[in-house]
Amino acid sequence: MVAMFLKNKSLSWATLFLAIQSWLADPLIRDPSDDSQPAVFKIIFAVIAIATSSMDLFMPNMGPGARAPPAPAGIVDTAVEAVTTAVETATGAATN
């Protein structure tokens, strides 16, 4: 449950592996009178934790703070000039 709220991927994967280990060892250590949560539910919660922590891969945040900062104008102008010069050189050489 903590991995879902913290969105910690490594903690959610560790939770899944521990849940699977608990499910495999469940018949060996389970007391017949024990009415606690079944180990399968722990695996389901661990899968939900992985899905929650990996949600930004499938639905990225598109809010106003999520955009990349604008590139400095000098870099853009230099790139435009270089591309323009290359195109003019290529088309001038092709026509001659």
Secondary structure, 3 states (H helix, E strand, C coil): CHHHHHCCHHHHHHHHHHHHHHHHHHHHHCCCCCCCCCHHHHHHHHHHHHHHHCHHHHCCCCCHHHCCCCCCHHHHHHHHHHHHHHHHHHHHHHHC
